[in-house]
Amino acid sequence: MAKEKSPSLGEKKARAKPNRDPRTGQFLPGNKSGGRRELPEDLKEAFRAASPDALRLLVQIVNNDEAKDTDRIRAAEIILDRGYGKPRQAVDLDASNIPQVVIVGDVPD
């Protein structure tokens, strides 16, 4: 009796998510899923109402000398990210391997 070959990871993903490209996992054109659904306004308002308490908790963690350093640092990061935005990330781009494109002839206006 011959043993059946198990499906590859790409084949499993293709079966599980037929609206995605099996190689890249990106949504295919014409996808009807609509992406992430927006939160209802009443739920957004409930989160906003809890924000002052959440901020107080984060400040308590930052100021707690007995808390783990990792927890204090993470709480500080959250406060700074919300207050000033996340820092920009540097991108090291090496364009030396990109081929040059040479256009021969007239270029229409």
Backbone bond lengths (Angstrom), bond angles and torsions (degrees), N, CA, C in turn:
res aa  C-N    CA-C-N  psi(-1)  N-CA   C-N-CA  omega(-1)  CA-C   N-CA-C  phi
1 M - - - 1.442 - - 1.529 108.19 -
2 A 1.324 117.98 125.99 1.465 122.71 -177.43 1.523 110.31 -82.01
3 K 1.315 113.45 138.27 1.462 119.09 179.39 1.530 108.95 -81.95
4 E 1.345 116.42 131.92 1.463 120.14 179.37 1.514 110.43 -75.53
5 K 1.324 114.28 141.70 1.460 120.05 177.99 1.527 108.78 -74.14
6 S 1.343 115.98 131.87 1.467 118.81 178.99 1.529 108.98 -73.80
7 P 1.330 117.16 148.35 1.462 119.99 -177.67 1.530 110.96 -67.02
8 S 1.336 114.56 147.97 1.465 119.69 178.83 1.523 109.27 -72.46
9 L 1.317 115.65 167.74 1.454 120.53 179.48 1.526 110.79 -60.82
10 G 1.321 116.91 -40.69 1.465 121.14 178.49 1.520 112.02 -62.19
11 E 1.335 115.70 -39.37 1.468 119.72 178.47 1.518 110.80 -67.15
12 K 1.331 116.80 -38.46 1.466 120.29 178.00 1.524 110.43 -64.17
13 K 1.347 116.09 -44.15 1.459 119.63 179.49 1.523 111.13 -63.69
14 A 1.329 116.56 -39.52 1.464 120.31 -179.09 1.520 110.60 -63.26
15 R 1.330 117.10 -37.78 1.467 119.95 178.49 1.512 111.17 -72.66
16 A 1.320 117.21 -39.23 1.456 121.10 -175.92 1.528 111.53 -72.98
17 K 1.329 116.99 -33.69 1.459 120.98 -176.03 1.530 108.91 -131.17
18 P 1.331 118.01 78.72 1.455 119.73 -175.16 1.522 113.70 -66.67
19 N 1.345 118.40 -14.39 1.452 120.16 -179.97 1.528 111.93 -91.62
20 R 1.345 117.05 15.28 1.466 121.87 179.47 1.525 110.44 -123.73
21 D 1.322 115.35 152.33 1.452 121.86 175.51 1.526 108.03 -67.66
22 P 1.329 119.64 125.11 1.467 120.63 -176.43 1.528 113.83 -64.79
23 R 1.332 117.80 -25.56 1.462 119.72 179.92 1.522 112.36 -81.74
24 T 1.352 117.15 -43.24 1.467 120.25 -172.86 1.519 113.25 -104.68
25 G 1.335 117.54 -21.36 1.454 120.28 -176.88 1.517 112.79 81.72
26 Q 1.342 118.23 0.06 1.459 121.35 -179.21 1.528 110.22 -76.17
27 F 1.339 115.54 152.22 1.458 119.97 177.10 1.517 110.16 -63.86
28 L 1.315 115.78 140.46 1.457 121.75 177.99 1.520 109.78 -81.98
29 P 1.350 117.75 155.69 1.464 120.26 176.20 1.523 110.24 -58.25
30 G 1.308 115.96 143.64 1.454 120.54 179.84 1.510 113.58 82.07
31 N 1.313 117.24 11.18 1.461 120.91 179.38 1.521 109.13 -60.70
32 K 1.312 116.58 130.18 1.456 121.48 -176.21 1.525 112.98 -98.60
33 S 1.342 117.67 1.40 1.453 118.36 -174.91 1.520 112.36 -70.22
34 G 1.329 118.50 -24.00 1.448 121.14 175.19 1.514 115.12 79.26
35 G 1.309 118.88 2.36 1.456 120.89 178.24 1.515 112.70 73.96
36 R 1.314 115.63 -156.57 1.463 121.29 -177.99 1.519 110.01 -71.05
37 R 1.296 115.92 132.39 1.460 119.74 179.05 1.520 110.43 -77.30
38 E 1.313 116.48 143.74 1.455 121.23 179.29 1.522 109.65 -74.52
39 L 1.330 115.12 143.00 1.460 119.94 178.40 1.521 109.67 -70.30
40 P 1.331 117.27 143.52 1.464 119.59 175.19 1.529 110.17 -61.97
41 E 1.318 116.40 148.55 1.466 121.73 -175.49 1.524 112.14 -59.77
42 D 1.339 118.22 -37.34 1.468 119.88 -179.69 1.532 111.43 -66.50
43 L 1.328 116.97 -33.59 1.461 120.78 177.38 1.532 110.76 -70.91
44 K 1.346 116.02 -40.42 1.462 119.62 175.71 1.527 110.26 -59.18
45 E 1.316 116.25 -43.27 1.460 120.80 -179.23 1.526 111.02 -64.15
46 A 1.331 117.52 -37.25 1.466 120.99 177.89 1.533 110.50 -64.40
47 F 1.331 116.82 -40.96 1.468 120.07 177.09 1.520 110.92 -64.73
48 R 1.335 115.83 -41.73 1.467 118.88 179.41 1.524 111.04 -64.12
49 A 1.316 117.28 -37.61 1.465 120.88 -179.98 1.530 111.02 -65.53
50 A 1.331 117.52 -30.85 1.471 121.23 -179.79 1.526 112.39 -84.37
51 S 1.323 118.12 -7.44 1.460 121.45 -176.76 1.525 114.21 -58.90
52 P 1.342 120.73 -44.64 1.468 118.93 179.49 1.531 112.45 -59.40
53 D 1.340 117.17 -39.61 1.470 120.10 177.98 1.531 110.77 -65.01
54 A 1.317 116.44 -40.54 1.465 120.46 179.65 1.526 110.24 -64.38
55 L 1.319 116.64 -41.18 1.463 119.94 178.52 1.525 110.62 -65.16
56 R 1.329 117.17 -42.55 1.469 119.71 177.71 1.530 111.16 -59.40
57 L 1.339 116.40 -41.52 1.461 120.47 178.60 1.523 111.07 -62.51
58 L 1.324 116.88 -44.72 1.462 120.30 178.95 1.524 111.32 -61.60
59 V 1.327 117.37 -41.39 1.467 120.94 178.54 1.529 110.20 -64.71
60 Q 1.348 116.90 -39.25 1.469 119.92 177.13 1.527 111.20 -61.50
61 I 1.323 116.56 -40.71 1.471 120.41 179.40 1.526 110.30 -65.08
62 V 1.329 116.87 -44.06 1.467 120.38 179.21 1.524 110.69 -59.68
63 N 1.322 117.06 -40.50 1.472 121.55 -175.58 1.521 113.98 -86.75
64 N 1.332 118.83 -4.85 1.460 122.46 -177.36 1.533 109.34 -83.73
65 D 1.335 115.93 109.01 1.472 120.85 -179.15 1.524 112.67 -66.88
66 E 1.332 117.28 -19.44 1.468 120.27 -178.79 1.525 112.59 -91.88
67 A 1.327 117.92 -7.65 1.464 121.25 177.61 1.525 109.23 -73.58
68 K 1.336 116.04 155.18 1.465 119.89 176.90 1.522 109.32 -62.41
69 D 1.314 115.71 144.94 1.464 119.81 178.33 1.525 111.52 -58.27
70 T 1.330 116.95 -38.83 1.467 120.05 -179.46 1.524 110.82 -62.88
71 D 1.342 117.31 -38.58 1.464 120.92 178.84 1.525 110.78 -68.71
72 R 1.323 116.51 -40.14 1.460 120.33 179.85 1.530 110.74 -65.89
73 I 1.335 115.83 -41.66 1.470 120.10 179.37 1.521 110.10 -65.22
74 R 1.324 117.13 -43.94 1.471 120.23 -179.47 1.523 111.26 -63.57
75 A 1.336 117.29 -40.95 1.463 120.50 177.80 1.530 110.06 -62.81
76 A 1.331 116.91 -41.75 1.467 120.77 177.91 1.528 110.72 -63.22
77 E 1.336 117.30 -41.70 1.471 120.97 178.36 1.526 110.77 -60.15
78 I 1.324 116.55 -43.96 1.466 120.76 -179.15 1.522 110.06 -61.83
79 I 1.332 116.64 -45.38 1.466 120.12 179.99 1.526 110.43 -61.99
80 L 1.333 116.73 -47.46 1.462 120.07 -178.63 1.520 112.18 -65.27
81 D 1.348 117.31 -40.26 1.466 120.54 179.32 1.520 111.44 -62.50
82 R 1.333 116.77 -40.07 1.467 119.93 -179.20 1.526 111.46 -74.51
83 G 1.344 116.23 -33.83 1.456 119.81 -177.48 1.515 114.42 -80.87
84 Y 1.343 116.96 -37.04 1.462 120.66 -174.43 1.527 113.38 -120.58
85 G 1.303 117.99 -6.38 1.460 120.98 -175.52 1.517 109.73 88.72
86 K 1.315 115.50 157.17 1.463 119.63 -179.73 1.521 109.29 -71.82
87 P 1.341 116.64 145.27 1.465 118.79 179.67 1.529 110.92 -66.42
88 R 1.318 114.67 150.45 1.468 119.40 177.66 1.515 109.31 -69.11
89 Q 1.317 114.94 146.26 1.457 119.95 179.11 1.521 109.10 -100.39
90 A 1.312 115.40 132.42 1.462 120.03 177.38 1.525 109.10 -74.78
91 V 1.318 115.98 141.53 1.459 121.63 177.85 1.515 107.39 -119.11
92 D 1.334 116.42 123.34 1.456 121.70 178.01 1.519 107.35 -92.88
93 L 1.313 116.12 105.12 1.456 121.29 -176.43 1.517 109.34 -109.54
94 D 1.312 115.82 119.55 1.455 121.27 176.49 1.517 107.30 -104.84
95 A 1.317 116.49 104.69 1.456 121.66 -176.78 1.522 112.49 -93.90
96 S 1.323 117.76 11.45 1.467 119.95 -176.88 1.531 112.17 -70.84
97 N 1.317 117.90 -21.76 1.467 120.74 -178.23 1.522 113.13 -94.30
98 I 1.319 117.60 0.49 1.458 120.84 -178.82 1.530 107.99 -84.15
99 P 1.339 117.32 125.64 1.465 118.87 -178.46 1.532 110.75 -68.54
100 Q 1.330 115.08 147.68 1.457 120.18 177.19 1.511 108.95 -80.12
101 V 1.323 115.19 146.11 1.465 120.85 176.48 1.523 107.48 -107.17
102 V 1.312 115.58 124.82 1.456 121.19 -179.65 1.517 108.18 -113.62
103 I 1.320 115.98 122.69 1.463 121.19 179.33 1.515 107.96 -97.57
104 V 1.320 115.76 123.24 1.461 121.08 -179.69 1.513 107.02 -109.15
105 G 1.322 115.53 130.09 1.465 120.23 178.50 1.519 110.61 107.53
106 D 1.315 114.76 -174.97 1.456 121.05 -178.21 1.527 110.40 -78.95
107 V 1.318 114.29 141.88 1.447 120.92 175.69 1.516 107.72 -105.40
108 P 1.333 118.42 122.54 1.472 119.48 -178.90 1.529 110.49 -66.37
109 D 1.333 114.68 148.79 1.461 120.45 179.75 1.498 111.98 -72.58
